[in-house]
């Protein structure tokens, strides 16, 4: 299957700082990328959908100014958690699809964010 | 209408047994039904997927059964192994590019 690389896999940051997570499609052009948040022993919760060159579409209840999503190229999307607080600590996962060529959703390895 | 209900939440089988996980959906616009396997601390990995025009699909030891009229689909893991111990998620989606709707997940433990 297609490869989606997410970086970093783990990050610890201080409360009040910002953290950027990268999601790259390595062997296909990702026309659509999705960002999820997952709490322990729970399912994936969709945060936002981003299409290359367009503004992200956020799910209800997700703060746009706190979770900044950029999808500037067909192989890279970034999620920036701004002014992080301990309650933002979670497992963040991206997925990517490549339009007509790659219709399945392939997931990154996930990023464990801990805010101290 | 957007929900996908998955059961059971967890199950334990002996090595060689056949864990069966069931999912039900309401939205008739869904036409793509993937299953994902997730190990602790890792992202979900696509296991197998089916579309409504077939009633069964097999890939290795994994089989999806699909019942369009009942709006249900299930995953069977044949000859299960301890290495299959993971959380399994069903999902559903309309056209490509639309968001996936996930089930709640099933934690499977295969005992040696």
Interface residues (C-beta under 8 A of the other chain):
Chain A: X1 X4 X6 X31 X32 X34 X41 X42 X43 X44 X46 X49 X51 X91 X93 X95 X97 X99 X100 X103 X104 X105 X106 X107 X108 X109 X110 X112
Chain B: X32 X34 X36 X41 X42 X43 X44 X45 X46 X49 X89 X93 X96 X97 X99 X100 X102 X103 X104 X105 X107
